[in-house]
Amino acid sequence: MVGNILLVVLVFIDQHLHTPMYFFLGNLSFLETCYSSTIMPRMLIRFLSGDKGISIGGCIAQMYFFGFLATTECYFLAVMSYDRYLAICRPLHYAMLMNGRICILLIAVSWIFGALKLGIVIFLVSRLTFCGPNKINHFFCDFTPVIRLSCDDTYVVEMTLLIFSSIGTLFPLVIIVISYVSIIKSILRIPSTTGKQKAFSTCSSHIIVVSCFYGSLMIVYVLPNTSSLREVKKLFSLFYTLLTPLVNPLIYSLRNKEVKEAMQKNFKILRCSI
């Protein structure tokens, strides 16, 4: 959380980072901060106090914010890949196609779509009856383990969740794949090795983040839900719930020259002022 908050602050205060790419990165870091806050506090309380209980209302609230933020992150990653596509494949039109108004619109639509779609799913889940045993086989309130505890017919809820999950994850993934196929083609056409390395370095951090997030997400939700794979899926759930928010600021700061320079400059200013 400290790393993500630091990136948000850097993007906000440093004029050199007031570009579309860092505007999207700042929003992603803010989202990751909220994402960590959804699962980590309750988990830490459980470890420290031994109290493993959670109310139905608290569980549904955790499901909503987890699903809403995860869906919004998928859209953010798609927007960031589109931004890199424009910067590398259409550099002459980049300033026109990715101006301030369009950046704000893309981010706003991502937040709104994520909130609305999960709102419908959570409304259906909240109408289910839970008659026990109310023991969730997971370290947080994920949709499938919670829905499985209901004694009602859950077909409508499960189909709605499947449709919205597909729209929220597969559609952004298609955009990401198409963008990076075009980016790779453009990079390969660059004659100089230095030019290829420079072009690839601008999107390599994003590729790593997308691979970690989507790779673990697809293992958890695409593999069959059998008893033998249940523990494996819980293990991979750690990647997109806890590990991705942890490594994102490290990947973007350690592999990004501009972020490192902004960090060093602002630390010097802060030290001098103290």
Summary of the structure (lengths in Angstrom):
residues: 274
radius of gyration: 20.5
end to end distance: 24.4
largest distance: 66.0
contacts: 811
relative contact order: 0.13
helix: 83%
strand: 1%
